[in-house]
Amino acid sequence: MEEEIRKEFMELIRLLDEGKIPEFKEKAALCPPVDIAEGLEEITDEGRVLRIFRMLPKDISSDVFSYMTSEQQQLIAESATNAELRELVDDMFLDDTVDFLEEMPANVVKKVLQNTDENTRKTINQFLNYPENSAGSLMTIEYVDLHDYFTVRKAMDYIRRTGIDKETVYTCYVIDDQRKLVGQVSLRKLIIAPESTYIRDIMETNIVSASTTDDQEAVADDFRRYDLTSIAVCDKENRLVGIITIDDIVDVIQDENTEDIKKMAAIIPSDEDYLKASALSLVAHRLPWLLLLMISATFTSTIISHFEALLSGAVVLTAFIPMLMDSAGNSGSQTSVTVIRNMALGEIELRDWLRVLFKEVRVAIISGLALAAVNFLRMILFSSVSVLIAATVSVTLFCTVIIAMIVGCLLPMGAKRIGFDPAVMASPMITTIVDACSLLVYFMIASALLGL
């Protein structure tokens, strides 16, 4: 927690410890729920966590609960009475309830479902049956739906009557008698339109929607592309069944970015918090890739062994192997990260591979020439080597940079073409491939220029 937020939370705890319950409730009501949840996360005494949570004002306790860790949510759910649990679930938005239940063991899920009414229980079970990471599992049913034959006056009366329980009222979705989505209308339009105007006359019909089975990452792309704050979710018959709001998509984007970063670092993605994960768990997510990359690196040692005679004739060549491999690996990594990120943003499509290749070849030639020139001057001025050795290393550097950038742009695109995650083909894998290529090029150029 940031220092200022920490002080504010500690002030709340001090008031509670001193028995100043009214003052505690007053200040807690003004504190952002996410800050309270983060403060509770730092308390290791389970009894104290329960006491603080039970003292929170009822109108913010459900919001605080939705931000808490799954471990603390389980603690509260297991400790709560049936009445407390029923009140907590009733106050939570449905999508937050589903997110909470997805992380809970079966006994907690059973206890929660037993304390909900039949309709809510049926809806929650339906949500839990949607594919993981799909739009259906992410959506909420707390939205404003209007019929196209409503007048603006009737629509505003309906929003005033039901809007208090909705996750958003800024965008209202328009349906027909079969609940099929036919349009949407913003609250702004409703406010400025004459009261006698029909919704069908002011609604937008060219709208973006998602299917319940769409992947959450595709939905996040739609939010980014069309600058949405919410999106309608429909079933196969185009019936409106829910909406997804921007706060949930922000979490999706963060999770997807974290997953890609881990894959690019050759780590198996995990939802575990780092500080709460055991050493063995971290090893289990890192070791498989480390073993694979270690075994694949044996190709480089095989290449060096094959050219052992050449190295014995010019031992000085050995000193420049790390520099060449590092430069090639760095060049390939820069290219792969650039391509993968632009593919994720939708700025590069598979059909653009020739344009990407042509651009990266031009970048590689310019970068390779600059690196080779600087390296040649460095070796001549500061290393006691011949011009021929300096030329051999510099020409190799130029060639390996070009090869590395070509591999760095084509490998991720090739991976996506055959159905693999491009992030897997990032730095570690590309570095291993480029290292082997660099050594082969190095020894071949050395054999040609030095006559060894």
Salt bridges, closest charged atoms under 4 A:
GLU11 OE2 - ARG14 NH2 2.48
ASP17 OD2 - ARG48 NH2 2.73
ASP17 OD1 - ARG51 NH1 3.79
GLU18 OE2 - ARG14 NH1 2.80
GLU18 OE1 - LYS20 NZ 3.24
GLU42 OE1 - ARG6 NH1 2.76
GLU71 OE1 - LYS276 NZ 3.49
GLU84 OE2 - ARG54 NE 3.49
ASP145 OD2 - ARG179 NH1 3.08
ASP157 OD1 - ARG160 NH1 3.10
ASP235 OD2 - ARG239 NE 3.11
GLU237 OE1 - ARG239 NH2 3.29
GLU259 OE2 - LYS263 NZ 3.06
ASP352 OD1 - ARG355 NH1 3.84
ASP421 OD2 - LYS263 NZ 2.50
